Amino acid sequence: MQRRNFLRISGGGFVAAATLGTAALTGCAPAMPDAAVEAWRGPAPDLASSDVRRWLLSYAILAPHSHNLQSWIVDLGTPNEILLRCDLKRLLPQTDPLSRQIMMSHGTFLELLDLAAKERGLRADITLFPEGSFGPEQLDTRPVARIHLTPDPSLPKDPLFAQILLRHTNRNSYDLSRTVPATAWQAMASSITPHALRFGHVGLEQTQLLASHRNTAAQAWHIELTTPRTIMESYDVLRVGANEIAQHRDGLSLLDAKVVWLNRLGLFDRSKAPAPDDFATTSQITAFGQKLDSTPGFLWMVSEGNDRVTQVNSGRAYARVQLAATALGLVMQPLSQALQEYAEQKVPYADIHTLVGASRPRETVQMWARVGYAPAASPSPRRRLQDFIRT
Ligand SMILES: Cc1cc2nc3c(=O)[nH]c(=O)nc-3n(C[C@H](O)[C@H](O)[C@H](O)COP(=O)(O)O)c2cc1C
């Protein structure tokens, strides 16, 4: 019976399990396997003299992607061109039923590719959906973008390129004593150009509005954690310990020593969602609440319309904002739960749109993120460059 209870506690409760004070399970904190994060050292030296497209792609694959799914497939069959498709096996049908975030995650890839092209004196002419756009509900095998590369020495380099290797999503607690300065918000807002999104923010000076943002984020997180099919989607891509991380090099990495030991002992059950009142769920809600309470600011990005081109361009804009923030020593973490289009999120979805003054259905909140100062986050894994190339 005791063991069954223990299993219930550990079942899916990766953050909770990390807090179980079982001395016998503590040990050296396992490290991120070097190979899984080698991409963050930049292009391999031999790529400098090889096909420039591989050099550009070494930067593009460092783009942020929802759940770190890395759903990018590139075809290099035509000289001077890159054809980008979506890997339809890497979607999030429960939490991202319309694949809006997947399209944004292709936008982030294209933005980094474009910055890298400029760095090499190349103009990247990007044609979105060259064989026609996907419908509003489903993706298919048609390309997301055709990128044609042409030498153009007159093209200015973009200083955001220098931030690509330094940018990381940061899920730590932030420093509540440090307000995000007005100049930093301004720099983030300006970085969106040329993409047509409305940028907004709230900081420590607007106590009530800040509290509303924290509340909505907490409610949405609660829903995601207590809806079995949505939390299971995260568990499906949860990689526990160095071996799983090295094997997959994608998804959500978990290196906490205690959880890794529970997993090794076969006591970490990821086959079913914990109940809403399980410690596994309640402790994660508490932990996330503490992180929200430590957050001195939130940003949002709102689009007119919500077609596939708009979604890709929203991803491009988000990549620019995060790189601009990185240059200023700021960190951020997207908060996608309230923006997700599944039925259970209806109330937080309406709340966040109201909070940021986005009028439905004309406008859509494409990105919402917590922003602040925090200890550096570790880099997340990336698959090998070769794994993305089909031709
Ligand atoms: C469209 C989009 C939505 C995201 N939503 C979340 C989120 O809700 N919570 C979170 O912690 N990270 C979120 N992320 C960040 C990804 O999880 C992150 O980019 C990925 O794990 C890779 O890590 P990196 O950004 O440090 O390279 C999102 C990223 C994108 C592009």
The ligand as a Gaussian input file, in Angstrom:
#p B3LYP/6-31G(d) Opt

LIG

0 1
 C        5.289000      29.522000     -29.643000
 C        6.070000      29.166000     -28.398000
 C        5.387000      28.887000     -27.220000
 C        6.093000      28.561000     -26.058000
 N        5.403000      28.355000     -24.881000
 C        6.086000      28.081000     -23.729000
 C        5.414000      27.927000     -22.484000
 O        4.201000      28.015000     -22.398000
 N        6.156000      27.696000     -21.380000
 C        7.523000      27.612000     -21.407000
 O        8.141000      27.394000     -20.372000
 N        8.190000      27.749000     -22.594000
 C        7.510000      27.989000     -23.743000
 N        8.183000      28.173000     -24.913000
 C        9.637000      28.062000     -24.920000
 C       10.069000      26.696000     -25.421000
 O        9.706000      25.699000     -24.485000
 C       11.585000      26.734000     -25.662000
 O       11.818000      27.584000     -26.750000
 C       12.170000      25.368000     -25.944000
 O       12.078000      24.538000     -24.824000
 C       13.632000      25.486000     -26.340000
 O       14.369000      26.153000     -25.339000
 P       15.167000      27.494000     -25.630000
 O       14.165000      28.559000     -25.943000
 O       15.903000      27.769000     -24.350000
 O       16.092000      27.255000     -26.784000
 C        7.506000      28.498000     -26.089000
 C        8.180000      28.785000     -27.283000
 C        7.475000      29.114000     -28.424000
 C        8.218000      29.446000     -29.692000

